[in-house]
Amino acid sequence: MTAIPVAPLASTATRHAPPRADGEASRQRLMQAGLQLFAQQGFAQTSIRELAQVAGVNVAAISYYFGDKAGLYRSVFFQSAGDPD
């Protein structure tokens, strides 16, 4: 049986874009928008589109920073409650 030549695999190293300078500011704007909207409307009545619009960020930023709307809610709650230590 003859060996079949195989091309070498492309580099598996993942190239990430450098962190955005406004990344932390976007996260903080989402936290503020979450605090405001969750307090006014409650969790169930607040949409991720509305959160993103008020914060001035892309909808995907919620997933990027918090995983999902519930993750943002938890972050807002724990920040407002203060550090448990």
Helices and strands as residue ranges (DSSP letters): H 23-41, H 48-55, H 60-66, H 69-81
